C-alpha cells in the first residue's frame, strides 16, 4: 500500500507550500488517477509519493509518506527504487545516457537490482513486448522520437516490476495507439498487485483505467472518489479538467433535450 498521511510540502527556498494537508491511500492492485490544472501540484505529489521529495530533491515535508507501512523519510534512494517506480513526463530526464541500445537501456534497471542474467533478459523482453517496441531493441536511445522515448522510459520501469508505480503524465507524447498500449500495460501491472498513481490530462484514459480519481486544486485535494462519479461531475471542469468524452457528449445531448439511442425517455 502507498499512503500519504496529512502531507504538506514545500521546495527548498520556497516560502509557500506546494502541497497542503494531502491524505491518500492506494491499495494493492488499485489504480488511482490524479487530475488538476497546470500548477495544481500533480508533479510535486508524484515526487512526494515516490519518496524523491524530500529524500533526493530536498525541501520540507510535513506529515508522512509510507510504502507498505515504512516511512519513506527513513529510506535511502536505492531502497526507494526497489519499492516504488517513477515515470517522468519528459523521457529525456529518465534516460541513463550510458547505454548504446534500447535493449540495454531497458535492462539497466534489472541489472542494478542485481538480478540473474536470465531473469534480466526475460524481464527486458517482456517489457519491450508488452509495449510492442521490440523493433526498437537495437536502436540508439538518444535517436528516438518523443513518443518512442516515452515508451522506452516506461518499459525501463516496467522491467523492474516495482511493487508500486507513480506516473507523471505518462502518455503526454503518445498517440492514441501508444496510449492504449500503456493503459493495457498498467492494467497488467496492477493485476500483479502493484499500487499505481497516474497523473494524467487524458481523462478518457483514466475513465477506462482507474477505480478512483483524485483532483487537486492549489495543492489541496478538491475531489476524491470513485472514477465514475468524479469524472462525471461537471464541477471537475471548474478545476480546469476536461471530463471524458462520453460525459461531455451526454451532457450536451441532455442540454439539447435529446435522448440517446437506447436510453429511456
N, C-alpha and C positions, 0 to 999 in steps of 0.2 A: 504494500500500500504506500502511496505517495501522499503526504499530508502537509498542509500549511496551516499553522495554528496562530491566528491573530498576527499575521506577518505585516510589518511595515519595513520599508527600505528606502535609503537614500544613497546616491552615489558619492564617492569621495569628492569633496569640495563643493557639493550641492548644499544649499540652505534648506530646501524643502524636500519632503518625502515624495518619491515617485509611486510607491505603493503604500496604502494605508489600511491597516486592520483587515487583511485578506485572510479568510479561512476557507480551506478547500481540502477535500479528501477524495482521492481517486483509488478505487479498489482494484484488485487483481482482475484482469480481463475487461476492464472498463475503459471506454474511450470518451474523454471529455473534451468538447470543443471550447475554444476561447475566442471571443469576438470583442470588438470595440473599435472606435475610430482611431486614426493615427494619433500617437502620443497619449493613448489611454493607459499605457503601462503593460501591454501584452508582452513585448520582447523582454522587458525587465522581469516580469513574472516568470517567463521561461528561464531566464538566467538564475533566478532565485530558486525555482522549483528543482532545477538540475543541480543546485549547490555551487555553481560557478560564482554566484554573487551571494555572500561576500568572500568565499574561500579564495578565489583567484582574482576577482575583479576588485575586491576591497569594498569600502563603504560601510554603512552601519545598518545592521539588521536587528529589528525588534521582533519578538515572537519566536517561533521555532518552525523549522522545516525538518520533517522526519521521513526517512526512507526505510520502510519495514521496521518502524519503531526506533531507528537510530537517527539521532540528530546529525544533520549534515555539517553543522559547525564543528563537530569533532572529527571529521574525516579529512584525509589528505586527498589531493587531486586524483591520484591513481586509484584510490579507494572509491571515489565518486564515479570514476569512469567505468568501473566494473559493476556498478549498481544502477546507474541511470545514463542513458544516451541522450545527446542533444544534437538536433539537426538545425543549423542556422539558415536564415533566409538567403544569405549570399553564399553560394557554394565555394567561392574562392577563399573565403575565410576558413574553410574546413579542409581544403586540400593540403596535404602534407608538404608537397614540394620536394620530396626526396625519392619519389618512385618514378620509374620510366614507363610503366604501363598501367592501364586501368585495373587489370587483374592484381597487380602488386599493390595498388592504392587501396583496393577493397580488402585485400588480405592483410594489410598492415595492422588493423585493429586486432584480429585474432592472434597475429604473431606477437603483438605487445602483451596480450593476455597470457602468453606462454603456452598456447595450445599445441598439441602434437601436429606435425606437418599434415598428416592425412585429414585430420579434422579441420584444419585451417583451409585446406584445398576444398573440402566438401562444403564448408560454410560459404566460401567465396563463390563457388559455382552456384550454390543455392541462391545467394543474394542477387547475382547477375541474372540468373534465370527468372527469378521472381519478378524482377523489374524489366525483363525482356531486353536486356542490354548486353547479352553475350557477345554480340558483334563488336562491341567496343573494347573487349578484353585486351587486345593488343595495341590499342590507341594510346597516345601520349595524353595524360590527364590535363596537361596545360593547353591542349589543342582541341578542345571540345566546345560545342555551342553551350549557351547558358542552360538550356533545358537538359542537355546530356550531362553537363557538370552537376546539375542538381540531382539527377537520378543516381549518378555515381556517389555523390555525397551521402545520399540516403542509403544506398547499398552498403557503403563502408560502415554505417552504423548498424544496419540490419545484420551484417555478418558477425557482429559481436553478440547478437541476440541478447540485448540487455533486458533485465527483468522489468525495467521501466524506461519509458521513452518520452522525451519532450521535443516537440517540433514547432519551430517558429516559421510560419508561412512556408511550409514545405513544397507547395505546388505553385509558388508565385511565378516561376519562369517556365511552367509546363503547359503544354496544350491539353485539350480535353482527354486525349488518349493517355498521355503521361499522368494526368491527374487521376484517371481511373485506375491505372496500374498501381499508383502509390496508395490509393484508397484500399485496393484489394490486399496489398502487402501489409498495411497496417491492421486490417481485419484479421489477417492470418497471424500476425504477431500477438494481437490481443487474444486470439484463440489459444495461445500457449500460456496465458495467464498474466501477460505483461499489462501494466497500467500505463495508459497513454494520455498525454495532454497535447492537444493540437490547436495552436493559434492559427487562424485561417480567415481570409477575407471571403473565400468561396463558400458561401453558406449552403449552396446546393450540395457540395461535398459533405459538409457537416451533417446535412439533413439525412444523407444516406449512411453516414459512418457512425455518428455519435449517439450515445444513450442520454447524455446530459450536455447542456451548453451553459457556459458562464459568460456574462457580458460585463466588461469593465468600463468605467467612466471616471476619468480623473484619478485613476489608481485605486479605485474602490469597486467592490462588487456591486453592480447595479441590478443584475438579474442572475438567478441560478436555479435551474430546474430541468425537468425532462426536455429533451431536444424538441419533441413535437409541440410542446407548449411554448417554450421560449422563442423558437424560430417562427412561430405563427403569430406572435404578439406584435401588433402594429407599433407598440412603444419601442421596439427594437430600432426602428428607423430614426427615432429621436436621439438615439445614441450613435448615429452615424453608420449603422449597419443595415445593409440591404437584405431583406428577407429572401428566402429561397423562391425560385420562380413559381413553383406551384402555389405558394401562399399569396404572392403578388397577383398572379392571374386570378385566383379565386376571389381575392378582394375586389379586383377591377370588375369581374363579372357580377358580383353581388351589388356593387355600387351602380352598375348599369341596369339593375333589375332583371338580369337574365338568369337562366337556370342551366347549369352544365349538363350535358347528356348523361343520363343515368342517375341524376340527382332527383330527390323527391321535392316537388314544388311545395 
